[in-house]
Amino acid sequence: MDNRIIKVSRNTEKAPVSLISTQSVAFSHYNNISAQLPIDPATKTLVAGGIEQQAKQCLNNIKMIVNSTEQTMSDVIRINIYLKKPLTLIK
């Protein structure tokens, strides 16, 4: 067995690209995906609407990054979500 750690940094144009970090960094078989905002990669603008539309865009961005690493969303084991205004979830 080879004990070397393989590090690969990746970006896909199907999700917003950051000027200061890569979207995904893989260490051997583990991928860490950086923060995703509700930005439409085609228009490079914040998605209009409420929390539902913005959450959907964030998850779609994550899905595009995961797919670009030749994985699927079934391979995802954890997603952290940070809300600026958590009280917006109360209806």
C-alpha atoms as an extended CHARMM CRD file, in Angstrom:
* protein
*
        91  EXT
         1         1  MET       CA              0.0000000000        0.0000000000        0.0000000000  PROA      1               0.0000000000
         2         2  ASP       CA              1.2360000000        3.4720000000       -0.8960000000  PROA      2               0.0000000000
         3         3  ASN       CA              1.0910000000        5.8390000000        2.1060000000  PROA      3               0.0000000000
         4         4  ARG       CA              1.6610000000        9.0580000000        0.1630000000  PROA      4               0.0000000000
         5         5  ILE       CA             -1.0120000000       11.7270000000        0.3750000000  PROA      5               0.0000000000
         6         6  ILE       CA             -2.1590000000       12.8460000000       -3.0500000000  PROA      6               0.0000000000
         7         7  LYS       CA             -3.3280000000       16.4490000000       -3.1640000000  PROA      7               0.0000000000
         8         8  VAL       CA             -5.3690000000       17.7440000000       -6.1050000000  PROA      8               0.0000000000
         9         9  SER       CA             -7.0070000000       21.1810000000       -6.3610000000  PROA      9               0.0000000000
        10        10  ARG       CA             -9.9280000000       21.5780000000       -8.7680000000  PROA      10              0.0000000000
        11        11  ASN       CA            -12.3150000000       24.1680000000      -10.1980000000  PROA      11              0.0000000000
        12        12  THR       CA            -15.2700000000       23.7790000000      -12.5450000000  PROA      12              0.0000000000
        13        13  GLU       CA            -16.9040000000       26.5350000000      -14.5850000000  PROA      13              0.0000000000
        14        14  LYS       CA            -20.3090000000       25.0020000000      -13.6980000000  PROA      14              0.0000000000
        15        15  ALA       CA            -20.1050000000       26.6160000000      -10.2350000000  PROA      15              0.0000000000
        16        16  PRO       CA            -18.8610000000       30.0490000000       -9.1370000000  PROA      16              0.0000000000
        17        17  VAL       CA            -15.0610000000       30.2900000000       -9.1640000000  PROA      17              0.0000000000
        18        18  SER       CA            -13.3110000000       32.2050000000       -6.3820000000  PROA      18              0.0000000000
        19        19  LEU       CA            -10.2990000000       34.4210000000       -6.9920000000  PROA      19              0.0000000000
        20        20  ILE       CA             -8.7660000000       33.4240000000       -3.6400000000  PROA      20              0.0000000000
        21        21  SER       CA             -9.4050000000       29.6710000000       -3.3160000000  PROA      21              0.0000000000
        22        22  THR       CA            -10.2070000000       26.5320000000       -5.2660000000  PROA      22              0.0000000000
        23        23  GLN       CA            -13.6400000000       24.9200000000       -5.1190000000  PROA      23              0.0000000000
        24        24  SER       CA            -12.3800000000       21.4920000000       -4.1250000000  PROA      24              0.0000000000
        25        25  VAL       CA             -9.1910000000       20.1070000000       -2.6430000000  PROA      25              0.0000000000
        26        26  ALA       CA             -8.7250000000       16.3520000000       -2.6290000000  PROA      26              0.0000000000
        27        27  PHE       CA             -6.4480000000       14.5820000000       -0.1840000000  PROA      27              0.0000000000
        28        28  SER       CA             -6.1510000000       11.0010000000       -1.4090000000  PROA      28              0.0000000000
        29        29  HSD       CA             -9.7950000000        9.8600000000       -1.5670000000  PROA      29              0.0000000000
        30        30  TYR       CA            -11.2800000000       12.7230000000        0.5200000000  PROA      30              0.0000000000
        31        31  ASN       CA            -12.5880000000       15.9290000000       -1.1320000000  PROA      31              0.0000000000
        32        32  ASN       CA            -13.1300000000       19.1470000000        0.7780000000  PROA      32              0.0000000000
        33        33  ILE       CA            -15.3860000000       21.6250000000       -1.0290000000  PROA      33              0.0000000000
        34        34  SER       CA            -15.0350000000       25.2850000000       -0.1540000000  PROA      34              0.0000000000
        35        35  ALA       CA            -17.9090000000       27.6000000000        0.7480000000  PROA      35              0.0000000000
        36        36  GLN       CA            -20.5720000000       28.1170000000       -1.8680000000  PROA      36              0.0000000000
        37        37  LEU       CA            -22.7720000000       31.1790000000       -2.1250000000  PROA      37              0.0000000000
        38        38  PRO       CA            -26.1130000000       31.3600000000       -3.9480000000  PROA      38              0.0000000000
        39        39  ILE       CA            -24.4480000000       32.6910000000       -7.0870000000  PROA      39              0.0000000000
        40        40  ASP       CA            -25.5760000000       31.6440000000      -10.5560000000  PROA      40              0.0000000000
        41        41  PRO       CA            -22.3760000000       30.6600000000      -12.4040000000  PROA      41              0.0000000000
        42        42  ALA       CA            -23.8580000000       31.6840000000      -15.7790000000  PROA      42              0.0000000000
        43        43  THR       CA            -24.6910000000       35.2610000000      -14.7370000000  PROA      43              0.0000000000
        44        44  LYS       CA            -22.2440000000       35.5410000000      -11.8090000000  PROA      44              0.0000000000
        45        45  THR       CA            -24.9960000000       37.2270000000       -9.7910000000  PROA      45              0.0000000000
        46        46  LEU       CA            -26.6810000000       36.4450000000       -6.4940000000  PROA      46              0.0000000000
        47        47  VAL       CA            -29.8900000000       34.4560000000       -7.0180000000  PROA      47              0.0000000000
        48        48  ALA       CA            -32.9890000000       36.5390000000       -6.3770000000  PROA      48              0.0000000000
        49        49  GLY       CA            -35.7120000000       35.2710000000       -4.0750000000  PROA      49              0.0000000000
        50        50  GLY       CA            -35.8360000000       33.8590000000       -0.6120000000  PROA      50              0.0000000000
        51        51  ILE       CA            -33.9220000000       31.2900000000        1.3200000000  PROA      51              0.0000000000
        52        52  GLU       CA            -35.4250000000       28.3690000000       -0.6390000000  PROA      52              0.0000000000
        53        53  GLN       CA            -34.1600000000       29.6090000000       -4.0180000000  PROA      53              0.0000000000
        54        54  GLN       CA            -30.7780000000       30.5330000000       -2.5740000000  PROA      54              0.0000000000
        55        55  ALA       CA            -30.3440000000       27.1840000000       -0.8050000000  PROA      55              0.0000000000
        56        56  LYS       CA            -31.2810000000       25.3940000000       -4.0420000000  PROA      56              0.0000000000
        57        57  GLN       CA            -28.5880000000       27.3460000000       -5.9450000000  PROA      57              0.0000000000
        58        58  CYS       CA            -25.9600000000       26.5970000000       -3.2860000000  PROA      58              0.0000000000
        59        59  LEU       CA            -26.7490000000       22.8760000000       -3.4300000000  PROA      59              0.0000000000
        60        60  ASN       CA            -26.7090000000       22.9280000000       -7.2340000000  PROA      60              0.0000000000
        61        61  ASN       CA            -23.2600000000       24.5790000000       -7.1350000000  PROA      61              0.0000000000
        62        62  ILE       CA            -22.0620000000       21.8710000000       -4.7420000000  PROA      62              0.0000000000
        63        63  LYS       CA            -23.5000000000       19.1770000000       -7.0150000000  PROA      63              0.0000000000
        64        64  MET       CA            -21.6190000000       20.5870000000      -10.0220000000  PROA      64              0.0000000000
        65        65  ILE       CA            -18.3590000000       20.5840000000       -8.0710000000  PROA      65              0.0000000000
        66        66  VAL       CA            -18.9370000000       17.0340000000       -6.7920000000  PROA      66              0.0000000000
        67        67  ASN       CA            -19.7350000000       15.8440000000      -10.3350000000  PROA      67              0.0000000000
        68        68  SER       CA            -16.5500000000       17.4930000000      -11.6470000000  PROA      68              0.0000000000
        69        69  THR       CA            -14.5400000000       15.2710000000       -9.2770000000  PROA      69              0.0000000000
        70        70  GLU       CA            -16.1470000000       12.2000000000      -10.8640000000  PROA      70              0.0000000000
        71        71  GLN       CA            -18.2480000000       11.5680000000       -7.7510000000  PROA      71              0.0000000000
        72        72  THR       CA            -21.9940000000       11.8480000000       -7.1040000000  PROA      72              0.0000000000
        73        73  MET       CA            -24.0810000000       13.4460000000       -4.3600000000  PROA      73              0.0000000000
        74        74  SER       CA            -24.5040000000        9.9410000000       -2.8680000000  PROA      74              0.0000000000
        75        75  ASP       CA            -20.8040000000       10.1270000000       -1.9850000000  PROA      75              0.0000000000
        76        76  VAL       CA            -21.3180000000       13.2900000000        0.0890000000  PROA      76              0.0000000000
        77        77  ILE       CA            -21.2510000000       12.5540000000        3.8010000000  PROA      77              0.0000000000
        78        78  ARG       CA            -21.6120000000       16.0090000000        5.3140000000  PROA      78              0.0000000000
        79        79  ILE       CA            -22.6770000000       19.5350000000        4.3900000000  PROA      79              0.0000000000
        80        80  ASN       CA            -22.3800000000       22.4710000000        6.7940000000  PROA      80              0.0000000000
        81        81  ILE       CA            -24.8080000000       25.3350000000        6.2920000000  PROA      81              0.0000000000
        82        82  TYR       CA            -24.2570000000       28.7510000000        7.8300000000  PROA      82              0.0000000000
        83        83  LEU       CA            -27.1220000000       31.2430000000        7.8710000000  PROA      83              0.0000000000
        84        84  LYS       CA            -26.6720000000       34.9680000000        8.2720000000  PROA      84              0.0000000000
        85        85  LYS       CA            -30.2530000000       35.3090000000        9.5600000000  PROA      85              0.0000000000
        86        86  PRO       CA            -31.4180000000       31.9500000000       10.9680000000  PROA      86              0.0000000000
        87        87  LEU       CA            -34.7640000000       33.4130000000       12.0290000000  PROA      87              0.0000000000
        88        88  THR       CA            -35.7470000000       33.5510000000        8.3480000000  PROA      88              0.0000000000
        89        89  LEU       CA            -36.4430000000       29.8090000000        8.6120000000  PROA      89              0.0000000000
        90        90  ILE       CA            -39.3880000000       30.4840000000       10.9330000000  PROA      90              0.0000000000
        91        91  LYS       CA            -42.6000000000       30.9120000000        8.9820000000  PROA      91              0.0000000000
